[in-house]
Amino acid sequence: MTNKFIYLIPLFALLYLAHDTIWEIGYGYEVKLGRYDDWKIERHGEVIVGPTIHDYQKIGDFVIGIHTPVHDKICGKFPYAIAEKKKGYFVLQIDTGKVLEFYDPTEFSTKLSELNIQQSKVDLHYGLLDDVWDPNSVHYGNFFTEDFCESQKDA
């Protein structure tokens, strides 16, 4: 009987670690951390900032972050979320729900200044945006790409 419990303990530990993590950030917003390619911000079940978020930070009434934009596409016979080779930056004003998206780091930085968000308080890991496309990175291959979609045409 004791031997059965020894095997069940690691099983329950794995199940606990496998569940999705949710971080509440106020005003009904939740950062949902599941698979690495599916991190997003939702409010009342509606996606506000879509996958895939690589890093984010709450500063006052704002959530700022970096992400790789994705779009849905039929590849072969099945739909996939295809990662775009763009570096995305976003600002979510949590009290109004307004989301601003940028693909130019200078425009992002300028907007942060306009919103009185001090650069010295920003601690985003911008290198994660490069890791997505680096074949030597642990994150490489976590996303479906246009190349993958092309390979599925004959499938």
Backbone bond lengths (Angstrom), bond angles and torsions (degrees), N, CA, C in turn:
res aa  C-N    CA-C-N  psi(-1)  N-CA   C-N-CA  omega(-1)  CA-C   N-CA-C  phi
1 M - - - 1.449 - - 1.526 111.18 -
2 T 1.324 117.76 -42.34 1.456 122.22 -179.66 1.522 110.97 -63.70
3 N 1.336 116.97 -35.97 1.461 120.41 179.95 1.528 111.84 -61.62
4 K 1.317 117.73 -34.61 1.463 120.88 179.40 1.525 110.65 -64.78
5 F 1.322 116.75 -39.44 1.462 120.04 179.52 1.525 111.63 -67.44
6 I 1.315 116.80 -33.52 1.462 120.63 178.53 1.528 109.92 -61.61
7 Y 1.321 117.57 -37.43 1.464 121.23 179.21 1.528 112.24 -77.86
8 L 1.308 117.36 -28.41 1.460 120.56 -178.30 1.529 112.98 -75.42
9 I 1.320 117.18 -31.54 1.464 120.37 -178.21 1.530 111.50 -59.37
10 P 1.345 119.86 -51.42 1.474 118.33 177.82 1.529 112.77 -63.10
11 L 1.318 117.33 -33.43 1.456 120.73 178.94 1.525 110.65 -62.29
12 F 1.321 117.07 -47.61 1.460 120.32 178.79 1.531 111.38 -66.22
13 A 1.317 117.08 -35.44 1.468 120.31 177.24 1.526 110.24 -63.08
14 L 1.327 117.55 -42.79 1.467 121.07 178.07 1.522 111.63 -64.80
15 L 1.308 117.20 -41.22 1.463 120.42 178.41 1.523 110.78 -62.46
16 Y 1.318 116.52 -40.04 1.461 120.42 178.75 1.529 110.74 -63.41
17 L 1.333 117.04 -43.81 1.456 120.86 -178.73 1.523 112.50 -69.96
18 A 1.327 117.28 -25.92 1.462 121.12 -175.18 1.522 113.56 -80.37
19 H 1.317 117.96 -17.04 1.468 118.62 -176.04 1.530 110.94 -70.71
20 D 1.305 116.01 155.68 1.461 121.44 -179.86 1.524 110.24 -68.92
21 T 1.315 115.04 143.37 1.450 121.56 177.49 1.522 108.90 -98.92
22 I 1.320 116.78 138.72 1.459 121.91 179.04 1.527 108.21 -127.59
23 W 1.336 116.25 127.26 1.458 122.03 176.45 1.520 108.04 -110.67
24 E 1.305 117.66 121.72 1.461 121.47 177.85 1.524 108.36 -86.56
25 I 1.349 115.90 133.43 1.463 119.69 -176.73 1.524 112.63 -121.66
26 G 1.322 117.09 13.32 1.461 120.78 176.96 1.516 113.34 99.33
27 Y 1.325 116.17 158.87 1.461 124.05 179.15 1.532 112.49 55.94
28 G 1.314 117.58 26.28 1.465 121.07 178.79 1.515 114.61 83.89
29 Y 1.326 118.06 3.10 1.467 121.36 -179.90 1.519 110.32 -83.59
30 E 1.317 115.28 143.19 1.462 121.82 176.80 1.523 108.73 -134.40
31 V 1.324 115.36 135.24 1.457 120.44 170.72 1.517 105.64 -92.98
32 K 1.325 116.57 119.14 1.462 121.46 -177.78 1.519 108.68 -102.40
33 L 1.321 114.49 117.39 1.453 121.74 -179.83 1.519 108.48 -110.16
34 G 1.305 116.64 102.86 1.461 121.67 176.91 1.513 107.38 -115.25
35 R 1.327 115.94 -123.05 1.461 119.79 172.78 1.521 107.92 -60.39
36 Y 1.317 117.50 151.41 1.469 121.05 -176.80 1.526 111.88 -58.40
37 D 1.332 117.30 -30.78 1.465 119.92 -178.21 1.523 112.82 -86.21
38 D 1.323 118.21 8.46 1.461 120.08 -174.85 1.530 113.31 -133.26
39 W 1.337 117.91 26.12 1.456 120.02 177.11 1.521 108.39 -74.32
40 K 1.326 116.94 134.27 1.467 120.94 -176.21 1.516 110.26 -155.19
41 I 1.333 115.68 167.94 1.459 122.15 174.28 1.521 107.18 -113.10
42 E 1.330 115.57 127.79 1.463 121.65 179.98 1.523 109.77 -122.83
43 R 1.328 114.20 157.36 1.463 120.74 172.04 1.521 107.07 -138.96
44 H 1.316 116.19 119.41 1.466 122.50 -178.71 1.528 111.32 51.87
45 G 1.340 116.56 41.22 1.459 121.73 176.90 1.516 115.44 83.30
46 E 1.328 118.34 -5.29 1.464 121.58 179.40 1.530 109.35 -99.45
47 V 1.333 116.47 132.28 1.462 120.69 178.93 1.526 109.01 -72.10
48 I 1.329 116.03 123.42 1.462 122.39 179.98 1.526 110.27 -99.08
49 V 1.326 116.81 -47.28 1.465 122.55 173.21 1.514 105.54 -123.03
50 G 1.328 115.09 115.10 1.457 120.34 -172.65 1.508 114.30 -80.06
51 P 1.310 112.69 170.74 1.453 119.04 179.11 1.530 110.00 -60.12
52 T 1.242 115.06 153.71 1.436 123.39 -1.95 1.519 109.66 -120.12
53 I 1.309 116.03 125.94 1.463 121.99 -179.42 1.527 108.42 -82.13
54 H 1.334 115.76 132.04 1.466 120.48 178.26 1.521 111.87 -98.34
55 D 1.314 116.52 -34.15 1.460 120.61 179.52 1.528 107.76 -157.77
56 Y 1.305 116.13 149.08 1.461 120.90 179.23 1.519 108.60 -150.32
57 Q 1.310 114.74 163.71 1.458 120.38 -179.84 1.523 108.26 -152.97
58 K 1.309 116.09 136.60 1.466 120.62 175.70 1.523 107.95 -96.43
59 I 1.331 114.87 124.34 1.462 121.49 176.88 1.523 106.70 -130.15
60 G 1.323 116.78 108.61 1.462 120.73 -177.95 1.523 110.99 61.90
61 D 1.329 116.60 -127.69 1.464 121.44 179.04 1.521 112.44 -93.00
62 F 1.318 117.08 21.62 1.461 121.30 -179.04 1.522 110.49 -124.67
63 V 1.320 115.19 148.17 1.461 121.80 165.97 1.516 104.70 -117.73
64 I 1.321 116.08 121.95 1.457 120.72 177.89 1.512 107.59 -112.59
65 G 1.323 116.46 154.89 1.445 117.52 -179.34 1.506 113.80 -171.92
66 I 1.332 113.32 178.73 1.461 122.36 177.94 1.519 107.85 -125.18
67 H 1.328 114.84 146.11 1.457 118.24 -178.80 1.523 110.88 -156.26
68 T 1.318 114.61 164.41 1.456 122.50 171.49 1.517 106.27 -105.95
69 P 1.336 117.27 116.26 1.463 118.49 179.83 1.529 111.07 -66.89
70 V 1.308 116.02 149.25 1.467 121.75 176.42 1.526 108.91 -130.34
71 H 1.324 115.07 157.88 1.460 120.59 173.35 1.525 108.09 -137.03
72 D 1.310 116.30 150.36 1.463 121.23 179.76 1.516 109.52 -81.56
73 K 1.335 115.32 139.54 1.455 120.36 -179.29 1.523 108.79 -152.74
74 I 1.328 116.04 142.52 1.462 120.91 174.29 1.523 107.30 -82.09
75 C 1.320 115.94 121.90 1.464 122.02 178.34 1.522 106.95 -118.93
76 G 1.319 116.29 113.93 1.455 118.85 -172.81 1.513 107.61 70.59
77 K 1.312 116.08 -113.16 1.466 120.72 -178.96 1.526 113.31 -113.35
78 F 1.328 117.14 -0.57 1.460 119.86 -171.62 1.530 111.88 -125.81
79 P 1.337 117.11 150.86 1.470 120.14 176.72 1.532 110.93 -82.37
80 Y 1.319 115.47 141.70 1.460 122.01 177.54 1.525 108.73 -135.83
81 A 1.324 115.82 154.24 1.462 121.49 170.22 1.525 105.97 -90.69
82 I 1.324 116.27 111.57 1.462 122.06 -175.21 1.531 109.29 -96.69
83 A 1.337 115.61 124.56 1.466 120.83 179.49 1.523 109.94 -75.77
84 E 1.323 115.27 135.44 1.457 121.29 176.78 1.525 108.71 -92.07
85 K 1.322 116.72 144.91 1.468 120.12 179.12 1.523 109.55 -82.18
86 K 1.322 114.78 63.98 1.463 122.61 178.26 1.522 108.28 -131.05
87 K 1.311 115.04 148.55 1.458 120.69 172.55 1.520 106.82 -98.00
88 G 1.314 116.33 115.45 1.456 120.78 -176.99 1.518 112.29 -105.84
89 Y 1.316 114.57 146.19 1.461 122.80 178.37 1.523 106.60 -130.96
90 F 1.329 117.33 144.20 1.462 118.51 -179.69 1.518 111.69 -141.86
91 V 1.331 113.87 156.45 1.461 123.11 173.45 1.518 106.13 -131.92
92 L 1.321 116.96 122.62 1.460 122.85 175.59 1.520 107.67 -111.44
93 Q 1.320 116.06 121.36 1.464 120.46 174.90 1.520 105.97 -90.44
94 I 1.335 116.73 105.44 1.466 119.44 -167.85 1.519 114.17 -70.71
95 D 1.319 119.06 -22.46 1.466 117.68 179.39 1.530 112.65 -80.02
96 T 1.344 117.76 -22.89 1.472 120.45 179.15 1.523 113.18 -109.48
97 G 1.333 117.27 -20.15 1.462 120.88 -177.29 1.511 113.80 83.79
98 K 1.322 117.34 4.02 1.462 121.12 -179.34 1.530 109.87 -74.13
99 V 1.350 115.52 131.67 1.462 121.51 178.72 1.519 108.72 -117.09
100 L 1.308 116.25 129.15 1.460 122.40 174.84 1.517 107.72 -112.21
101 E 1.333 117.02 130.85 1.463 121.04 179.15 1.515 109.56 -117.54
102 F 1.322 114.85 144.30 1.461 121.94 -178.73 1.524 108.95 -136.68
103 Y 1.342 115.12 150.59 1.460 121.05 173.96 1.523 110.36 -121.67
104 D 1.307 115.94 5.18 1.454 122.91 177.97 1.534 107.23 -120.14
105 P 1.339 117.49 120.14 1.469 119.11 -177.21 1.529 113.26 -62.27
106 T 1.330 117.10 -29.56 1.465 119.88 178.97 1.527 110.79 -68.07
107 E 1.335 116.74 -42.66 1.470 120.11 177.42 1.530 110.77 -63.00
108 F 1.332 116.01 -39.86 1.467 121.31 177.79 1.527 109.93 -60.91
109 S 1.318 116.01 -48.63 1.464 121.33 -179.48 1.530 111.31 -61.98
110 T 1.333 116.25 -40.94 1.466 120.76 178.16 1.524 110.72 -61.94
111 K 1.330 116.67 -43.42 1.473 120.53 -179.83 1.528 110.46 -64.20
112 L 1.341 117.04 -40.02 1.466 119.44 177.81 1.527 110.23 -59.10
113 S 1.330 116.33 -42.46 1.472 120.33 178.47 1.523 110.97 -63.25
114 E 1.349 116.38 -42.50 1.469 120.38 179.13 1.529 111.58 -61.88
115 L 1.325 116.38 -31.63 1.463 121.33 -179.61 1.533 112.10 -88.09
116 N 1.334 116.09 7.74 1.470 122.74 -179.03 1.523 112.66 61.16
117 I 1.324 116.39 33.46 1.463 121.53 173.34 1.525 106.25 -95.27
118 Q 1.314 116.09 113.58 1.459 120.96 -176.19 1.524 110.98 -71.50
119 Q 1.334 115.76 131.81 1.465 120.99 179.34 1.533 111.39 -57.72
120 S 1.324 116.75 -31.47 1.466 119.93 -179.09 1.530 112.22 -66.41
121 K 1.338 117.16 -19.39 1.464 120.84 178.94 1.524 112.75 -92.47
122 V 1.330 116.63 -10.96 1.463 121.10 -178.39 1.524 109.08 -81.83
123 D 1.329 115.61 124.26 1.464 121.16 -178.22 1.533 109.72 -131.36
124 L 1.324 116.32 58.63 1.461 120.89 178.18 1.528 109.11 -93.39
125 H 1.311 116.52 145.33 1.463 122.46 -179.43 1.532 109.12 -92.56
126 Y 1.333 115.53 81.65 1.459 121.99 -174.59 1.527 112.67 -61.50
127 G 1.318 117.60 -26.26 1.465 121.34 179.57 1.519 113.16 -60.79
128 L 1.324 117.32 -22.73 1.467 120.04 178.48 1.523 111.62 -62.65
129 L 1.333 117.63 -27.52 1.461 120.39 178.22 1.525 111.26 -66.78
130 D 1.327 116.95 -30.94 1.463 120.56 177.67 1.523 111.14 -80.32
131 D 1.334 116.96 -33.04 1.467 121.08 -178.82 1.519 112.71 -59.65
132 V 1.316 117.26 -30.60 1.461 121.10 -177.38 1.521 110.77 -57.32
133 W 1.335 116.90 -36.96 1.466 121.03 -174.39 1.522 112.59 -105.65
134 D 1.325 118.57 4.65 1.465 122.34 179.59 1.526 109.24 -90.87
135 P 1.354 117.67 115.15 1.472 120.20 -177.78 1.527 113.88 -59.35
136 N 1.332 117.96 -19.46 1.465 121.20 179.51 1.524 112.75 -90.15
137 S 1.319 116.95 -1.40 1.462 121.75 -177.87 1.526 110.90 -85.60
138 V 1.323 115.74 151.30 1.468 120.06 175.99 1.522 111.32 -68.43
139 H 1.340 117.69 -20.16 1.466 121.08 -179.10 1.524 113.01 -88.83
140 Y 1.340 116.47 -12.64 1.466 119.71 -179.43 1.527 108.88 -65.00
141 G 1.286 116.63 134.70 1.464 120.54 -179.84 1.517 113.49 91.14
142 N 1.334 117.92 -2.61 1.465 120.68 177.95 1.520 112.25 -80.17
143 F 1.326 116.67 -6.30 1.456 121.03 -174.39 1.520 110.29 -125.54
144 F 1.320 116.03 148.75 1.453 121.03 171.86 1.524 107.36 -85.45
145 T 1.328 116.63 139.08 1.461 121.92 -177.34 1.524 110.20 -121.29
146 E 1.330 115.90 173.72 1.466 120.92 175.85 1.526 110.38 -59.44
147 D 1.346 117.47 -36.11 1.469 120.63 177.82 1.521 110.63 -60.80
148 F 1.325 116.29 -42.20 1.462 120.05 177.05 1.521 109.58 -60.48
149 C 1.308 116.18 -44.21 1.463 121.04 -177.86 1.532 110.40 -61.52
150 E 1.326 116.66 -42.26 1.468 120.66 178.08 1.524 110.85 -61.42
151 S 1.331 116.80 -36.99 1.470 120.37 -178.80 1.523 112.18 -70.03
152 Q 1.321 117.87 -16.72 1.465 121.81 -178.11 1.531 113.28 -91.92
153 K 1.331 117.73 -2.42 1.467 120.06 -177.13 1.519 112.39 -61.07
154 D 1.322 116.54 -36.06 1.464 120.11 -178.58 1.517 112.36 -90.75
155 A 1.325 116.92 -5.77 1.473 120.42 -176.17 1.510 111.46 -75.16
